[in-house]
Structure formats: C-alpha cells, structure tokens
C-alpha cells in the first residue's frame, strides 16, 4: 500500500518506511502542503494513496464518503518522527488488512 503522509507528519517517514510501504510520498512532494482536505483527498484518490494523518477531519470524511482513499488516522498526539515510525511499523499488518478488506475505510492507530 502506498501511503501519503499529511503535512502534520515528517516527510522523513517516506524513506524511513520505504521498506514496508514502497511508493509512499508526502504532500510536500506534490505541492500540496497548504492544500485543503478536499484537494488532498482527491489527489490520494486519483493516485491510489492511503492518507496517513493525525487530522480527525479525514476520518470524518471517510465515514461520510467511504473509500477510496483509505485513511490511517494516528491517534498518538504530538509524537516524534521515531515514535510515529514505530507505531506504523507495529501497525503494518493492520494497514495491510485495511488495504485488502473492502469493508474497511479507515484505521485508527495509537
């Protein structure tokens, strides 16, 4: 699964997690750091990304509209890049399940 990291997360995560999630990217790499949620949503949908965010708005949008795109909502608060990486590595199996299960639209990780 390709992850698209939202502006509230470090772009360093792209390389740090490249072994698990090849093809992932960050909104800054696509001139989207100041984009609103709708623009990021449509970009992720068009390019087959799963949005990784700490923003509750994407989870709400997912509940309203469903997937695609799928959402990984990080509920870890103000965590360091290392902590976020560890959470995503620990949740890799759940993220793969999110990708393969058509009944799931988003995932919350703590």
C-alpha positions in Angstrom: 0.0 0.0 0.0 1.3 3.5 -0.9 1.0 5.9 1.9 0.6 9.7 1.5 1.7 11.5 4.6 -0.2 14.6 5.6 1.5 17.9 6.3 1.3 17.3 10.1 3.8 14.4 9.7 7.5 14.4 8.8 8.4 13.8 5.2 11.3 11.7 6.6 8.8 8.9 7.1 8.7 8.3 3.4 12.3 6.9 3.4 12.2 5.5 6.9 9.2 3.3 6.0 10.1 2.6 2.3 10.9 -1.0 3.1 7.3 -1.6 4.2 5.4 0.8 2.1 7.3 1.4 -1.2 5.9 4.2 -3.4 4.8 6.2 -0.5 5.1 10.0 -0.6 4.4 13.2 1.3 2.1 16.1 0.4 5.0 18.5 0.2 6.5 16.4 -2.7 3.3 17.2 -4.7 2.9 20.9 -3.9 0.1 20.1 -1.5 1.4 21.3 1.9 -1.1 24.2 2.0 -3.9 22.3 0.2 -7.2 21.8 1.9 -8.5 18.4 2.9 -10.6 18.1 -0.3 -7.6 18.6 -2.5 -5.5 16.1 -0.6 -8.5 13.6 -0.7 -8.9 13.9 -4.4 -5.2 13.6 -5.1 -4.9 10.5 -2.9 -7.9 9.0 -4.7 -6.6 9.8 -8.1 -3.1 8.3 -7.4 -4.2 5.4 -5.3 -2.7 6.5 -2.0 -3.8 5.8 1.5 -3.7 9.1 3.6 -1.8 8.9 6.9 -2.8 11.8 9.1 -3.3 13.0 12.7 -6.2 15.1 11.5 -9.6 13.8 12.6 -11.2 15.5 9.6 -10.0 12.8 7.2 -11.6 10.1 9.4 -14.9 12.0 9.4 -14.7 12.4 5.6 -14.1 8.7 5.3 -17.2 7.9 7.5 -19.3 10.2 5.2 -17.9 9.2 1.8 -16.2 5.9 2.3 -13.1 4.8 0.4 -11.1 5.4 -1.7 -8.9 6.8 -0.4 -8.4 4.8 2.7 -7.2 6.6 5.8 -4.8 5.7 8.6 -5.6 8.0 11.5 -2.8 8.3 14.0 -4.2 9.0 17.5 -0.8 9.4 19.2 -0.9 13.1 19.8 2.3 15.1 19.5 4.7 12.2 18.8 8.3 12.3 17.5 9.1 11.0 14.0 10.7 7.9 15.6 7.5 7.3 17.6 5.3 7.6 14.6 7.6 5.3 12.6 7.4 2.7 15.4 3.6 3.0 15.5 3.3 2.5 11.8 5.7 -0.5 11.8 3.8 -2.1 14.6 0.5 -1.5 12.7 1.9 -2.7 9.4 -0.3 -5.9 9.5 -3.4 -3.9 10.2 -2.5 -1.4 7.4 -2.2 -4.4 5.0 -5.6 -5.6 6.2 -7.1 -2.2 5.6 -5.8 -2.3 2.0 -7.2 -5.8 1.3 -10.5 -5.5 3.1 -13.2 -3.7 1.1 -15.4 -3.4 4.2 -12.8 -1.1 5.9 -12.4 2.6 5.0 -10.1 3.8 7.8 -7.9 2.6 10.6 -7.0 4.2 13.9 -3.6 3.6 15.3 -2.4 4.6 18.8 
